[in-house]
Amino acid sequence: MAWNFFKYCSGLRVVGSLMIFLVAAIIGVTYYAIVITIYGPQMFHGGSETIVAFVIVIIFHLLLVMLIWCYFMVVLTDPGGVPPNWRPMIDEEDVEAHQMAISRTVPPGTSGSACPESLVSNMDEIQDFRYCNKCENYKPPRCHHCRVCQRCILKMDHHCVWVVNCVGARNYKFFLLFLIYTFLETTLDTFVLLPHFINFFKDVEHHAGSSNYLATTFLAFVLNIAFALSLLGFLILHSSLVLANTTTIEVYEKKKTSPWRYDMGRRRNFEQVFGMRKLYWLIPLYAEEDIASMPALQGLEFPVRPDVEG
């Protein structure tokens, strides 16, 4: 019997809870190294050194505020679940008509492969909506069942252990902004800590500097450069997904589907995640006008290309 890894997925909830404390610990180490140990004291030295330190501390805090804001918006925002007793908008008369047409065309006992292609195509369109046996409910387009959350998530991208939540239609923008601001923060931290990281080896060789300063500088630099490099890969990946109007799960589902039915062009694809109001693109909020006028932001309805069949 094949080993089923997914039966252990519920344990990821416990791991995810610990990740919040890990994120807080990483922020704490970095804050201590940059603000308290290095650049905070330099703000009182006077001269150009004070100006540089002041600019670094201000930018550091701005990015930190945005990072934390976006992080908790991802953690606390429901990614979108299927409403109770949700049903697809299907004309039952059309379904019955197609079923009767097939029964008249295909003799009893004949395999489904003998059914005319036109009828099969029409029935495929009607049966485009899937049913989740675990939730015992229909699944809207682009919806998938999460084994960790144990429910269906609208336009599910993945379950993220770092945010203890699924990433779906209603918090995907917040997740992307969290990646962006974390990347900018860790990149800034890497560059401002680099000279001190180099001096770390000199100080160790000459036994200069306090052990506290050496340890926090070394640890903060290693953590930040590691996260910056890994986040760069994630940003490149998710940027391509946004511009193609697809998700991590759908990338594997649509390998044989070309062109993609939800690809409405890069501009409209971007707006289906970030909204149309430019003032809201860089903050983890949506304009009320966008929420009211763009069903895609709610995750239940999505515009499709008229030239692509489902």
Buried (B, 14 or more C-beta within 10 A) or exposed (E): EEEEEEEEBEEBBEEBEEBBEEBEEBBEBBBBBBBEBBBBEBBEEEEEEBEBBEEBBEBBEEBBEBBBBBBBBBBEBEBBBBEEEBEBEBEEEEBEEBEEBBEEEBEEEEEEEEBEEEBBEBBEEBBEBBEBEEBEBBBBBBBBBBBBBEBBBBBBBBBBBBBBBBBBBBBBBBBBBBBBBBBBBBBBBBEBBEEBBEBBEEBEEEEEBEEEBBEBBBBBBEBBBEBBEEBBEBBEEBBEBBBBBBBEBBBEEBEEEEEBBBBBEEEBBBBBBBBBBEEBBEBBBBBEEBEEEBEBBBBBEBBBEEEEEE
